[in-house]
Amino acid sequence: MPRGPRVIPSSALFGPSAQPTHSRLPDTFGSVNRASLEKNPHEVASMFDGVARRYDLTNTVLSLGQDRFWRRATREALRLTPADKVLDLAAGTAVSTVELATSGAWCVAADFSVGMLAAGAARDVPKVAGDATKLPFADESFDAVTISFGLRNVVDHTAGLREMARVTRSGGRLVVCEFSTPTFAPFATVYKEYLMRALPRMASAVSSNPDAYVYLAESIRAWPDQADLARRIEAAGWTNVRWRNLSGGIVALHAATKP
Ligand SMILES: C[S@@+](CC[C@H](N)C(=O)[O-])C[C@H]1O[C@@H](n2cnc3c(N)ncnc32)[C@H](O)[C@@H]1O
């Protein structure tokens, strides 16, 4: 018997008849498949389907290998035990889920880009196709929920935070790992130059859709800083919200508790 909520086996998700509707749509977003900052969920899912094949490699190159350190820090912040049931939301290729599962906890990857889930098919963790704002899980199903580099992409992130609270038991934990604002102001300026100029150019060497990385840079610039995100998490129904900066604030880990 599975230990967690019912999940769809990967073989069912990735069969030929399981292609997402949006991947068959013509590219209606201009000549490139790039979501604007006023994104809609289909555009976001389609954009991630487009970068899925080389997503892991591109991440490691663009983060100069820091992504592994950020994922480990996320796992440690969750303080997981083998008895825990964990939702890794917006898990993409499940690279983040595999790191969480090294704790011995039962971890499920959920994402609405079937292309991303399929790119991680070889990763031996349960995977579920689902939208962060309408999760296919019962109330209080999980001991912990986490989302890495995903909340910024959820169009209605307040709805996503509320859904995460709904599926977490009372006393359960949330950790959000997300790009944030560097704390050293002169570095923050350099960083924004790096993001806006170098990142899309570097992505053109490794990514299957470099224009998606222009969106990435723009979305990071538009994202709330540490204190602002903490307020939004609290407003969405979480308590005891606190954060820790990683890599000088390039990334922040926000932790919170379900009341
Ligand atoms: C940058 S990737 C992060 C993947 C993974 N967590 C990691 O750390 O590498 C963002 C993911 O968020 C997913 N996503 C965005 N909006 C979503 C939503 N509303 N519901 C489910 N997944 C969503 C995308 O499909 C994409 O796979």
The ligand as a Tripos MOL2 file, in Angstrom:
@<TRIPOS>MOLECULE
LIG
   27    29     1     0     0
SMALL
NO_CHARGES

@<TRIPOS>ATOM
      1 C1         11.7200   26.8000  -12.3420 C.3       1 LIG1
      2 S1         10.7720   25.3140  -12.3220 S.3       1 LIG1
      3 C2         11.2380   24.6100  -10.7690 C.3       1 LIG1
      4 C3         11.2960   23.1180  -10.7740 C.3       1 LIG1
      5 C4         11.9130   22.4520   -9.5390 C.3       1 LIG1
      6 N1         11.1470   22.7340   -8.3340 N.3       1 LIG1
      7 C5         13.3600   22.8370   -9.3410 C.2       1 LIG1
      8 O1         13.7010   23.2600   -8.2460 O.co2     1 LIG1
      9 O2         14.1330   22.6860  -10.2730 O.co2     1 LIG1
     10 C6          9.1550   25.9350  -11.9980 C.3       1 LIG1
     11 C7          8.0810   24.8990  -12.1590 C.3       1 LIG1
     12 O3          6.8590   25.4710  -11.6860 O.3       1 LIG1
     13 C8          5.8190   24.8410  -12.4050 C.3       1 LIG1
     14 N2          4.5810   25.5990  -12.2190 N.ar      1 LIG1
     15 C9          4.3540   26.9020  -12.4570 C.ar      1 LIG1
     16 N3          3.0870   27.2290  -12.1730 N.ar      1 LIG1
     17 C10         2.4900   26.0940  -11.7110 C.ar      1 LIG1
     18 C11         1.1790   25.7940  -11.2630 C.ar      1 LIG1
     19 N4          0.2040   26.7210  -11.2340 N.pl3     1 LIG1
     20 N5          0.9080   24.5440  -10.8660 N.ar      1 LIG1
     21 C12         1.8680   23.5790  -10.9120 C.ar      1 LIG1
     22 N6          3.1300   23.8030  -11.3510 N.ar      1 LIG1
     23 C13         3.4380   25.0510  -11.7460 C.ar      1 LIG1
     24 C14         6.3460   24.8370  -13.8200 C.3       1 LIG1
     25 O4          5.6640   23.9470  -14.6620 O.3       1 LIG1
     26 C15         7.8180   24.4550  -13.5850 C.3       1 LIG1
     27 O5          8.0360   23.0730  -13.7120 O.3       1 LIG1
@<TRIPOS>BOND
     1     1     2 1
     2     2     3 1
     3     2    10 1
     4     3     4 1
     5     4     5 1
     6     5     6 1
     7     5     7 1
     8     7     8 2
     9     7     9 1
    10    10    11 1
    11    11    12 1
    12    11    26 1
    13    12    13 1
    14    13    14 1
    15    13    24 1
    16    14    15 ar
    17    14    23 ar
    18    15    16 ar
    19    16    17 ar
    20    17    18 ar
    21    17    23 ar
    22    18    19 1
    23    18    20 ar
    24    20    21 ar
    25    21    22 ar
    26    22    23 ar
    27    24    25 1
    28    24    26 1
    29    26    27 1
@<TRIPOS>SUBSTRUCTURE
     1 LIG1         1 GROUP 0 **** ****
